[in-house]
Amino acid sequence: MEKAELRKIMLERLKNQKEEERRRKSIIIKEILFSQEEFKRAKVLMSYVSLDYEVDTEEIIKEALRMGKVVAVPVVVKKDKMILPSKIVNFEEELAPSNFGIREPKKEFVRIIPKDSLELVLVPGIAFDKKGARLGHGVGYYDRFLKTLPPQTKTIGLAFDFQIVDDLPILPHDIPVSKVLFA
């Protein structure tokens, strides 16, 4: 199946998932994540800020902050087609809808941190395969970002069970994640 066709099918399934099911599975995924050694060890992590149909990261971010972890979220630099990690302190006060409708730090709260300080990065995806290959929205922001991370930085994709496929078509610029967690 072509990437575009698979992306369309998965986006439709994501958007048609019942809200209570999305919430229930998101809580399970958060619990699985918090039990992972990569998460327990990480003092500095970056998480995507979820869209309505994705695995919900709001509670992951808030709880990681309460645990004393340094948490960064992506800031989109549209003209360069890239994302940068920006440290947040208060999820509720510092974020507002920005590019692509994604919540990002408001200008006064942008605090860019070095990519090499990130020990763990939580990565969104439309679909993943069992080897960690990832299908994104097709713009390439995350692939460009993941390519710039040091090799020791762990990357974890968060997904619902129906987003896991046997095999994804991958291109040379596609960067896989270290691990995929799903429920």
C-alpha positions as CSV (number, residue, x, y, z in Angstrom):
1,M,0.0,0.0,0.0
2,E,1.3,3.5,-0.9
3,K,2.1,5.9,1.9
4,A,-0.6,8.4,0.9
5,E,-3.3,5.7,0.8
6,L,-2.2,4.3,4.2
7,R,-2.0,7.8,5.7
8,K,-5.6,8.5,4.5
9,I,-7.0,5.3,5.9
10,M,-5.2,5.7,9.2
11,L,-6.2,9.3,9.7
12,E,-9.8,8.3,9.1
13,R,-9.6,5.6,11.7
14,L,-7.9,7.9,14.1
15,K,-10.5,10.6,13.7
16,N,-13.4,8.1,13.9
17,Q,-12.2,6.5,17.1
18,K,-14.6,7.1,20.0
19,E,-13.3,9.7,22.5
20,E,-13.7,7.4,25.5
21,E,-11.7,4.7,23.8
22,R,-8.9,7.2,22.9
23,R,-8.8,8.4,26.5
24,R,-8.8,4.8,27.9
25,K,-6.0,3.6,25.6
26,S,-4.0,6.9,26.2
27,I,-4.0,6.2,30.0
28,I,-2.8,2.6,29.4
29,I,0.0,3.9,27.0
30,K,1.0,6.4,29.6
31,E,1.3,3.7,32.2
32,I,3.4,1.5,29.8
33,L,5.6,4.4,29.1
34,F,6.2,5.3,32.7
35,S,7.3,1.7,33.4
36,Q,10.0,1.8,30.7
37,E,13.6,2.1,31.8
38,E,14.2,4.8,29.1
39,F,11.5,7.0,30.7
40,K,12.6,6.3,34.3
41,R,16.2,7.2,33.5
42,A,15.5,10.3,31.4
43,K,16.0,13.5,33.2
44,V,15.4,15.6,30.0
45,L,12.8,14.5,27.5
46,M,10.8,15.9,24.7
47,S,7.2,15.1,23.9
48,Y,4.9,16.0,21.0
49,V,1.8,17.9,22.1
50,S,-1.1,15.7,20.9
51,L,-3.8,16.6,18.4
52,D,-7.4,15.6,19.3
53,Y,-7.1,12.2,17.5
54,E,-3.6,11.2,18.7
55,V,-2.4,9.3,21.8
56,D,-3.0,12.0,24.4
57,T,0.3,13.4,25.8
58,E,-1.1,16.1,28.0
59,E,-1.0,14.0,31.2
60,I,2.3,12.5,30.2
61,I,3.8,16.0,30.0
62,K,2.2,17.3,33.2
63,E,3.1,14.2,35.3
64,A,6.7,14.2,34.0
65,L,6.9,17.9,35.1
66,R,5.6,17.0,38.5
67,M,8.2,14.2,38.7
68,G,10.9,16.9,38.3
69,K,11.9,16.0,34.7
70,V,12.9,18.7,32.3
71,V,10.3,18.5,29.5
72,A,10.6,20.1,26.1
73,V,7.9,20.3,23.4
74,P,8.4,21.1,19.7
75,V,8.4,24.6,18.3
76,V,7.9,24.7,14.5
77,V,10.2,26.9,12.5
78,K,8.0,26.9,9.3
79,K,10.4,28.8,7.0
80,D,13.2,26.2,7.7
81,K,10.7,23.2,7.9
82,M,12.2,22.2,11.2
83,I,11.3,21.7,14.9
84,L,13.3,22.8,17.9
85,P,12.9,21.6,21.5
86,S,11.6,24.2,23.8
87,K,11.5,23.7,27.6
88,I,8.2,24.2,29.3
89,V,7.4,24.7,33.0
90,N,3.6,25.1,33.0
91,F,1.6,23.3,30.4
92,E,-1.6,25.2,31.0
93,E,-0.1,28.7,30.9
94,E,2.6,28.4,28.3
95,L,1.0,26.7,25.3
96,A,-1.4,28.0,22.7
97,P,-2.5,26.7,19.2
98,S,0.0,27.6,16.6
99,N,1.2,26.1,13.2
100,F,-1.0,23.3,12.0
101,G,-3.3,23.8,15.0
102,I,-0.7,22.2,17.3
103,R,-0.2,23.7,20.8
104,E,3.2,25.3,21.1
105,P,4.9,27.6,23.6
106,K,3.8,31.2,23.3
107,K,6.6,33.4,22.1
108,E,7.4,34.7,25.6
109,F,7.8,31.1,26.8
110,V,10.1,29.7,24.0
111,R,13.2,28.4,25.8
112,I,15.2,26.4,23.2
113,I,17.3,23.7,24.7
114,P,20.2,21.8,23.1
115,K,19.1,18.7,21.2
116,D,22.1,16.8,22.7
117,S,20.6,17.2,26.2
118,L,17.5,15.2,25.2
119,E,17.6,11.7,26.6
120,L,14.2,10.6,25.3
121,V,11.9,11.9,22.6
122,L,8.3,10.9,22.3
123,V,7.3,10.8,18.6
124,P,3.9,11.0,17.0
125,G,2.9,9.0,14.0
126,I,0.0,8.1,11.7
127,A,1.2,4.4,11.6
128,F,4.2,2.4,12.8
129,D,5.5,-1.0,11.9
130,K,7.0,-3.6,14.2
131,K,10.6,-2.5,13.3
132,G,10.0,1.1,14.3
133,A,9.4,2.5,10.9
134,R,7.1,5.5,11.1
135,L,4.5,7.1,8.8
136,G,4.0,10.8,9.7
137,H,1.8,13.5,8.2
138,G,4.1,13.6,5.2
139,V,5.8,17.0,5.8
140,G,9.1,15.6,7.1
141,Y,9.5,17.7,10.2
142,Y,10.1,14.8,12.6
143,D,12.4,12.9,10.2
144,R,14.6,16.0,9.8
145,F,14.6,16.5,13.6
146,L,15.3,12.8,14.5
147,K,18.2,12.8,12.0
148,T,19.9,15.5,14.1
149,L,19.7,13.7,17.5
150,P,22.8,12.0,19.0
151,P,22.7,8.2,18.6
152,Q,22.2,7.7,22.4
153,T,18.9,9.6,22.4
154,K,16.1,7.1,22.7
155,T,13.0,7.7,20.6
156,I,9.6,6.2,21.4
157,G,6.6,6.2,19.1
158,L,3.2,6.3,20.9
159,A,0.3,4.6,19.0
160,F,-3.1,2.9,19.3
161,D,-3.0,-0.8,18.4
162,F,-4.7,-0.3,15.0
163,Q,-1.9,2.0,14.0
164,I,0.6,-0.9,14.1
165,V,1.1,-2.5,10.7
166,D,3.3,-5.4,9.5
167,D,5.4,-3.4,7.2
168,L,5.7,0.3,6.1
169,P,7.1,1.4,2.9
170,I,10.2,3.4,3.9
171,L,12.5,5.8,2.0
172,P,16.1,6.7,2.7
173,H,15.1,9.9,4.6
174,D,12.6,8.0,6.9
175,I,14.0,7.7,10.4
176,P,12.7,4.9,12.5
177,V,12.0,5.2,16.3
178,S,13.9,3.0,18.9
179,K,10.6,1.5,20.2
180,V,6.8,1.8,19.7
181,L,4.4,1.6,22.7
182,F,0.7,0.9,22.0
183,A,-2.6,-0.2,23.5
